[in-house]
């Protein structure tokens, strides 16, 4: 604990940073609901390899207010492809709603992957 305090003091003096907030154990910490989290996301969607699939998935993101930073489509095997999306900062709730909406279109051929991206420029 003492070493940690010394490191924090040195960081404050060297980089003119404010001290790190600490928890005294007397007041309960408020946990932010995951649906309110705002960050960028990487999503990989295994989809049918046919015309209109990219447009269909992009339309669902748009309907939920999720802006796309980049998208890459790669053909795979057996009439399947992968769409890899990176979003601009978006609410978790909107991204989850987009995934649900995309699943409801019937274009997915497998389980999508979602990874939160922190400190991105997206």
Number of C-alpha atoms within 10 A of each C-alpha: 6 7 8 9 12 11 12 16 16 13 15 14 12 9 8 10 12 11 12 11 6 6 9 8 7 6 7 8 9 6 6 8 9 10 12 12 14 17 17 26 24 18 19 19 24 22 26 22 22 12 8 11 19 18 10 13 21 18 16 19 22 13 13 18 14 22 18 18 15 12 15 11 16 12 15 13 9 8 11 17 20 22 20 18 19 21 21 20 20 20 20 20 16 19 24 15 17 22 21 12 17 22 18 10 12 11 20 21 16 13 11 17 12 17 11 15 16 12 7 11 9 17
